[in-house]
Amino acid sequence: MDAQSFLVATFIAHLGFASFVTVHAFATDRDAGKWPFLTLAFGLAGIAAYFFYDESSGPGGS
């Protein structure tokens, strides 16, 4: 696979992942916040962070 094909495929995949996060947040009435943008940039890592990051468990959270 040449570099241009790889970059196009990666961009399309990340765009799909970001769309999934946005639709999921809308469907579950959850605030998507920064996660669609991070998912667009980082792909699967952004999806994992969207599902597993809990802002309430940070410093001062319970």
Secondary structure, 3 states (H helix, E strand, C coil): CCHHHHHHHHHHHHHHHHHHHHHHHHHCCCCCCCHHHHHHHHCHHHHHHHHHCCHHHCCCCC
